[in-house]
């Protein structure tokens, strides 16, 4: 055997063989295997229904007819939406509901949080007392308030009549007050959550700032305006976004208390999506409503986000 052949054989025997599955690639594969169930679940539960609903919004489909009943209609559903007086009324009610609940809940939440944080004893009791409605079943809460709102025998109207109001509101059966009645319940239920979040934000504010302000002669209200509120900016922004999204998704309370009535006075977009999709089986039309609602929430969230970023920049 020649010397070159011996050298080539020795080199081949001594050099480690190169394989595709290196240690790094094996670790990457193990990582992908671990997260695969979550990724697949997200695709099946979230991404696919989202894309399918977008497709359905461009079609006319009666759910009872099966997949063979799907007919492509383009943008006709979206055009019809803005000619539909019931949808426009639901949109108006949704906007009124959001405008009437989000600012009020946040204002009450920050004020009560400041009082609990600074002025009250037994803080833990008040935190739990305010938070309990938020963790209770919405249906159970609605059932209690339905009894409280009874037009003739309810405690609320009984009190109003005793203080001199001869014809109190009929609340849930009155077209002028049905939405207001639900807004009151919603504010009462959500208030505890906002108080807890605001209290968490207040505990992160250094006490030295308040001590320095006190030495400088600042009043309690002045400290609240110039220290507490500005430093609660990120917390307020978070609650504004989540509360706005939540207010546009209100459904269960309306379904239980009024069924969107009387005379559609408490109908909101999510309730009408349910009605069109699962009572009238017009899934294409309901999907178009869902996408309009999605775009509205995205628009409101984007405006709030840009406003917050501009404040931070300045």
C-alpha positions in Angstrom: 0.0 0.0 0.0 1.4 3.4 -1.0 2.2 6.1 1.6 -0.4 8.4 0.3 -3.1 5.8 0.6 -2.1 5.1 4.2 -2.2 8.8 5.0 -5.6 9.2 3.4 -7.0 6.2 5.3 -5.6 7.5 8.7 -7.0 10.9 8.1 -10.4 9.4 7.2 -10.4 7.2 10.3 -9.3 9.9 12.6 -11.6 12.8 11.5 -15.0 12.9 13.1 -17.9 12.3 10.7 -20.0 15.4 10.0 -23.8 14.9 10.5 -26.8 17.2 9.9 -28.2 16.6 13.4 -25.7 18.6 15.4 -26.3 19.3 19.1 -27.6 22.8 18.4 -30.1 21.4 15.8 -31.3 18.7 18.2 -32.0 21.3 20.9 -33.9 23.5 18.4 -36.0 20.5 17.3 -36.7 19.7 20.9 -37.9 23.3 21.5 -40.2 23.2 18.4 -41.6 19.9 19.6 -42.4 21.4 23.0 -44.2 24.4 21.6 -45.9 22.6 18.7 -49.1 21.8 20.6 -49.6 25.5 21.5 -48.8 26.6 18.0 -51.2 24.1 16.5 -53.9 24.9 19.1 -53.5 28.6 18.3 -53.8 28.0 14.5 -56.9 25.8 15.0 -58.6 27.9 17.7 -57.7 31.4 16.7 -56.1 31.9 13.3 -58.3 29.5 11.2 -61.6 30.8 12.6 -60.4 34.4 12.1 -59.6 33.8 8.4 -62.7 31.7 7.9 -64.9 34.5 9.3 -63.2 36.9 6.9 -64.1 34.6 4.1 -67.7 34.2 5.3 -68.1 38.0 5.5 -67.8 38.0 1.7 -70.5 35.3 1.3 -74.1 34.6 1.9 -74.5 31.4 3.9 -77.4 29.9 5.8 -75.9 27.8 8.5 -78.6 25.1 8.2 -77.8 24.5 4.5 -74.2 23.2 5.1 -71.0 24.2 3.3 -72.6 23.7 -0.1 -74.9 26.6 0.6 -72.1 29.2 0.6 -72.4 31.8 -2.1 -69.8 34.5 -2.7 -71.3 38.0 -2.7 -68.3 40.2 -2.3 -68.8 43.4 -0.3 -72.6 43.2 -0.4 -72.8 42.3 3.3 -70.8 45.3 4.4 -72.8 47.6 2.1 -76.0 46.2 3.5 -74.8 46.7 7.1 -74.8 50.5 6.8 -78.3 50.5 5.3 -79.6 48.3 8.2 -81.3 50.5 10.7 -81.1 47.9 13.4 -77.3 47.6 13.0 -76.9 51.4 13.1 -79.0 51.5 16.3 -76.9 48.7 17.8 -73.7 50.6 16.8 -75.1 53.8 18.4 -76.1 51.9 21.6 -72.6 50.4 21.7 -70.9 53.8 21.4 -73.3 55.3 24.1 -72.5 52.3 26.4 -68.8 52.7 26.0 -68.9 56.5 26.5 -71.2 56.1 29.5 -69.3 53.4 31.3 -65.5 53.6 30.6 -64.9 57.2 31.8 -67.3 56.9 34.8 -65.8 53.6 35.9 -62.2 54.9 35.6 -63.0 58.1 37.4 -64.8 56.3 40.3 -62.0 53.7 40.3 -59.1 56.2 40.7 -60.9 58.3 43.3 -62.0 55.3 45.5 -58.5 53.8 45.1 -56.9 57.0 46.4 -59.3 57.0 49.4 -58.6 53.4 50.2 -54.9 53.8 49.7 -54.5 56.9 51.9 -57.5 57.4 54.2 -59.2 54.1 55.2 -58.5 51.5 57.8 -59.2 47.9 57.0 -58.0 48.3 53.5 -58.0 44.6 52.8 -61.7 44.4 53.6 -62.6 47.1 51.2 -60.4 45.6 48.5 -62.2 42.3 48.8 -65.7 44.0 49.1 -65.2 45.9 45.9 -63.6 43.0 44.0 -66.3 40.4 44.8 -68.8 41.6 42.2 -66.1 41.3 39.5 -65.5 37.6 40.2 -69.1 36.6 40.7 -71.1 35.1 37.9 -72.6 37.7 35.6 -75.9 35.8 35.3 -76.2 35.7 39.1 -75.5 39.4 39.4 -78.0 40.1 36.6 -80.6 38.0 38.4 -80.2 40.1 41.6 -80.3 43.4 39.8 -83.4 42.2 37.9 -85.2 41.9 41.2 -83.8 45.3 42.4 -85.1 46.9 39.2 -88.6 45.5 39.4 -90.9 48.4 38.3 -93.4 48.2 41.3 -91.9 45.8 43.9 -88.2 46.5 43.5 -86.3 48.1 46.4 -84.9 50.9 44.1 -88.3 52.1 42.9 -89.7 51.7 46.4 -87.1 54.1 47.8 -87.7 56.5 44.9 -91.4 56.6 45.6 -90.8 57.1 49.3 -88.7 60.2 48.7 -91.4 61.7 46.5 -90.9 60.4 43.0 -94.4 59.4 42.0 -93.5 57.8 38.7 -90.1 56.2 38.9 -88.4 54.7 35.9 -89.5 51.3 34.8 -85.8 50.5 34.1 -85.4 47.3 32.1 -88.8 47.5 30.5 -88.5 51.2 29.6 -87.0 52.1 26.2 -85.5 55.2 27.7 -83.8 53.5 30.7 -83.0 49.9 29.7 -79.5 50.7 28.4 -78.9 53.1 31.4 -79.9 50.3 33.8 -77.4 47.9 32.2 -74.7 50.5 32.3 -75.2 51.0 36.1 -74.8 47.2 36.6 -71.8 47.1 34.4 -70.1 50.0 36.2 -70.8 48.4 39.6 -69.4 45.0 38.5 -66.3 46.4 36.8 -65.4 48.9 39.5 -63.7 46.4 41.8 -61.3 45.3 39.1 -60.3 48.9 38.3 -59.8 49.7 42.0 -57.4 46.7 42.4 -55.4 47.7 39.4 -55.2 51.4 40.4 -54.2 50.4 43.9 -51.4 48.3 42.5 -50.2 51.3 40.5 -50.4 53.6 43.6 -48.2 51.2 45.7 -45.4 51.7 43.1 -45.4 55.5 43.6 -42.5 56.4 46.0 -43.7 57.8 49.3 -40.8 60.3 49.3 -42.6 62.3 46.6 -45.7 62.7 48.9 -43.5 63.6 51.8 -41.6 66.2 49.8 -44.9 67.7 48.6 -46.2 67.8 52.1 -43.2 69.7 53.3 -43.6 72.2 50.4 -47.2 72.8 51.6 -49.1 70.9 48.9 -52.7 69.9 49.8 -54.0 66.3 49.5 -55.9 67.3 46.3 -52.8 69.0 44.9 -50.7 65.9 45.6 -53.4 63.8 43.9 -53.4 66.0 40.8 -49.7 66.6 40.4 -48.2 63.3 41.7 -50.8 60.5 41.7 -52.5 61.1 38.4 -49.4 61.7 36.2 -47.6 58.6 37.6 -50.7 56.5 37.1 -50.5 57.2 33.3 -49.4 53.7 32.2 -52.1 52.1 34.5 -54.7 54.4 33.2 -53.8 53.7 29.7 -54.0 49.9 30.3 -57.4 50.2 31.9 -58.7 52.5 29.1 -57.8 49.9 26.5 -59.1 46.9 28.3 -62.3 48.6 29.5 -63.1 49.9 26.0 -62.6 46.4 24.5 -64.7 44.9 27.2 -67.5 47.4 26.8 -67.8 46.6 23.1 -68.1 42.9 23.9 -71.0 43.2 26.4 -73.4 40.4 25.7 -74.3 38.1 28.6 -75.9 40.7 30.8 -78.0 42.1 27.9 -79.1 38.6 26.8 -80.2 37.7 30.3 -81.9 41.0 31.3 -83.5 42.4 28.2 -82.9 40.3 25.1 -81.9 43.5 23.3 -85.3 45.1 24.1 -87.6 46.7 24.6 -87.9 47.7 21.0 -84.1 47.2 20.4 -83.3 49.9 22.9 -80.5 47.9 24.5 -79.3 46.0 21.4 -75.5 46.2 20.9 -73.4 44.8 18.1 -72.3 41.5 19.8 -75.9 40.7 20.6 -77.0 41.4 17.1 -74.1 39.2 15.8 -75.5 36.4 18.0 -79.1 37.0 16.8 -78.1 37.1 13.1 -75.8 34.1 13.2 -77.4 31.7 15.6 -81.1 32.6 15.5 -81.5 33.7 11.9 -78.6 31.5 10.7 -77.2 34.3 8.5 -73.5 33.5 9.1 -72.2 35.6 6.3 -74.0 38.7 7.5 -73.0 38.0 11.1 -69.3 37.6 10.1 -69.4 41.0 8.4 -70.7 42.5 11.6 -67.9 40.8 13.5 -65.3 42.3 11.2 -66.8 45.8 11.5 -66.7 45.4 15.3 -63.1 44.2 15.1 -62.1 47.3 13.0 -63.9 49.6 15.4 -62.0 48.2 18.4 -58.7 48.4 16.4 -59.4 52.0 15.5 -60.2 53.0 19.1 -57.2 51.1 20.5 -54.9 52.7 17.9 -56.1 56.2 18.7 -55.7 55.6 22.4 -52.2 54.2 21.9 -51.1 57.1 19.7 -52.5 59.6 22.2 -50.6 57.9 25.0 -47.3 57.8 23.0 -47.6 61.4 22.2 -48.1 62.3 25.9 -45.0 60.2 26.8 -43.0 61.9 24.0 -43.9 65.3 25.2 
